[in-house]
């Protein structure tokens, strides 16, 4: 499953980051690294962008970028 498939309020654990080159490096630099817990806080009315909560801060990314991030759904609350 990918990060863009989560609904607001859902959480997941990042398993891998897709993409290549500059985009992948940028995602990693923003803290989106494997084994990081991510919670979707909000989704814009048209679905883009997505607001995430991770590592004690809020991050907003485009849906296109979120589709490159593989996650497993976090069942522990």
GUMIKE-592503 format. One line per 5 residues: number of its first residue (from 1); their letters; for each residue x, y, z of N, C-alpha, C. Coordinates in nm, 3 decimals. Example, Ala and Ser with C-alpha at 12.3 -4.5 7.8 and 13.67 -1.06 7.14 Angstrom:
residues 2
1> as> 1.319:-0.569:0.780:1.230:-0.450:0.780:1.320:-0.330:0.780  1.285:-0.225:0.708:1.367:-0.106:0.714:1.290:0.003:0.787
end
This chain:
residues 77
1> xxxxx> 0.086:-0.117:0.000:0.000:0.000:0.000:0.090:0.123:0.000  0.041:0.232:-0.055:0.119:0.354:-0.060:0.055:0.462:0.027  0.133:0.562:0.062:0.091:0.667:0.154:-0.031:0.744:0.105  -0.044:0.761:-0.025:-0.159:0.837:-0.078:-0.292:0.763:-0.060  -0.289:0.636:-0.023:-0.411:0.558:-0.004:-0.469:0.568:0.137
6> xxxxx> -0.394:0.628:0.231:-0.444:0.644:0.367:-0.546:0.758:0.374  -0.641:0.743:0.462:-0.743:0.845:0.486:-0.700:0.930:0.606  -0.756:1.050:0.620:-0.723:1.133:0.736:-0.749:1.057:0.867  -0.652:1.064:0.957:-0.660:0.994:1.085:-0.591:0.858:1.084  -0.562:0.803:0.967:-0.495:0.673:0.957:-0.344:0.690:0.972
11> xxxxx> -0.279:0.586:1.021:-0.134:0.587:1.038:-0.071:0.470:0.966  0.057:0.483:0.938:0.130:0.375:0.876:0.278:0.386:0.906  0.350:0.279:0.882:0.494:0.275:0.900:0.557:0.268:0.761  0.649:0.358:0.732:0.714:0.360:0.601:0.802:0.236:0.587  0.787:0.166:0.474:0.870:0.049:0.448:0.976:0.079:0.342
16> xxxxx> 0.943:0.163:0.243:1.042:0.200:0.142:1.001:0.330:0.072  1.102:0.395:0.017:1.082:0.520:-0.057:1.118:0.493:-0.203  1.023:0.521:-0.292:1.047:0.503:-0.434:1.102:0.630:-0.496  1.096:0.637:-0.626:1.148:0.755:-0.696:1.296:0.741:-0.721  1.348:0.841:-0.790:1.491:0.839:-0.823:1.550:0.977:-0.807
21> xxxxx> 1.679:0.980:-0.791:1.755:1.103:-0.793:1.712:1.207:-0.692  1.689:1.329:-0.742:1.661:1.444:-0.657:1.533:1.426:-0.576  1.428:1.371:-0.637:1.301:1.353:-0.566:1.320:1.259:-0.447  1.384:1.146:-0.468:1.406:1.050:-0.359:1.490:1.112:-0.248  1.596:1.181:-0.284:1.683:1.246:-0.186:1.605:1.350:-0.104
26> xxxxx> 1.518:1.426:-0.171:1.437:1.528:-0.105:1.343:1.465:-0.003  1.276:1.356:-0.041:1.185:1.287:0.050:1.260:1.235:0.173  1.377:1.178:0.152:1.457:1.127:0.263:1.503:1.242:0.353  1.543:1.354:0.293:1.588:1.471:0.370:1.476:1.530:0.455  1.352:1.515:0.412:1.238:1.568:0.487:1.199:1.476:0.604
31> xxxxx> 1.269:1.365:0.620:1.241:1.275:0.732:1.156:1.155:0.697  1.123:1.140:0.572:1.043:1.025:0.528:1.137:0.908:0.501  1.177:0.842:0.609:1.271:0.732:0.601:1.204:0.602:0.647  1.256:0.487:0.604:1.198:0.360:0.647:1.190:0.349:0.800  1.085:0.282:0.846:1.055:0.258:0.988:1.006:0.383:1.062
36> xxxxx> 0.965:0.486:0.988:0.910:0.607:1.049:0.759:0.598:1.049  0.697:0.630:1.163:0.551:0.630:1.172:0.499:0.762:1.115  0.398:0.754:1.029:0.338:0.870:0.963:0.188:0.865:0.984  0.128:0.979:1.019:-0.017:0.991:1.033:-0.067:1.095:0.935  -0.172:1.062:0.862:-0.234:1.159:0.770:-0.327:1.247:0.852
41> xxxxx> -0.299:1.376:0.854:-0.382:1.470:0.930:-0.496:1.526:0.847  -0.464:1.571:0.726:-0.567:1.631:0.640:-0.536:1.601:0.494  -0.641:1.605:0.414:-0.627:1.595:0.270:-0.706:1.712:0.212  -0.646:1.784:0.120:-0.713:1.898:0.058:-0.842:1.852:-0.011  -0.939:1.942:-0.030:-1.068:1.904:-0.090:-1.057:1.831:-0.224
46> xxxxx> -0.961:1.867:-0.306:-0.945:1.798:-0.434:-0.843:1.683:-0.428  -0.797:1.651:-0.306:-0.708:1.537:-0.288:-0.559:1.569:-0.292  -0.523:1.693:-0.320:-0.382:1.729:-0.332:-0.361:1.868:-0.277  -0.278:1.894:-0.180:-0.177:1.809:-0.117:-0.231:1.733:0.004  -0.140:1.659:0.068:-0.171:1.578:0.185:-0.087:1.630:0.302
51> xxxxx> -0.151:1.651:0.416:-0.078:1.697:0.535:-0.049:1.578:0.625  0.078:1.560:0.659:0.124:1.447:0.739:0.180:1.493:0.872  0.175:1.405:0.971:0.241:1.430:1.099:0.341:1.318:1.120  0.469:1.355:1.135:0.574:1.258:1.159:0.687:1.324:1.235  0.756:1.248:1.316:0.872:1.297:1.390:0.846:1.430:1.462
56> xxxxx> 0.726:1.446:1.519:0.685:1.564:1.596:0.675:1.692:1.513  0.652:1.680:1.382:0.627:1.798:1.300:0.528:1.766:1.190  0.475:1.872:1.130:0.376:1.859:1.023:0.446:1.883:0.890  0.416:1.798:0.792:0.476:1.807:0.660:0.364:1.795:0.556  0.369:1.878:0.454:0.271:1.871:0.346:0.343:1.830:0.219
61> xxxxx> 0.292:1.725:0.154:0.350:1.678:0.028:0.240:1.658:-0.076  0.281:1.653:-0.200:0.186:1.630:-0.309:0.147:1.483:-0.314  0.029:1.461:-0.367:-0.022:1.324:-0.379:0.071:1.240:-0.466  0.125:1.300:-0.569:0.218:1.231:-0.659:0.341:1.180:-0.584  0.391:1.260:-0.488:0.505:1.217:-0.407:0.464:1.109:-0.308
66> xxxxx> 0.346:1.122:-0.248:0.297:1.024:-0.152:0.279:0.887:-0.216  0.248:0.885:-0.345:0.229:0.758:-0.416:0.359:0.679:-0.430  0.472:0.743:-0.410:0.602:0.676:-0.422:0.651:0.620:-0.289  0.575:0.640:-0.182:0.615:0.596:-0.049:0.534:0.472:-0.008  0.602:0.360:0.003:0.539:0.234:0.043:0.526:0.230:0.194
71> xxxxx> 0.409:0.187:0.243:0.386:0.178:0.387:0.316:0.047:0.421  0.320:0.015:0.550:0.232:-0.090:0.602:0.144:-0.019:0.704  0.017:-0.052:0.704:-0.077:0.015:0.792:-0.044:-0.017:0.938  -0.048:0.087:1.021:-0.018:0.073:1.164:-0.146:0.038:1.237  -0.154:-0.083:1.291:-0.274:-0.126:1.360:-0.270:-0.095:1.508
76> xx> -0.152:-0.060:1.560:-0.140:-0.023:1.702:-0.168:0.125:1.717  -0.256:0.159:1.806:-0.288:0.301:1.829:-0.239:0.345:1.964
end
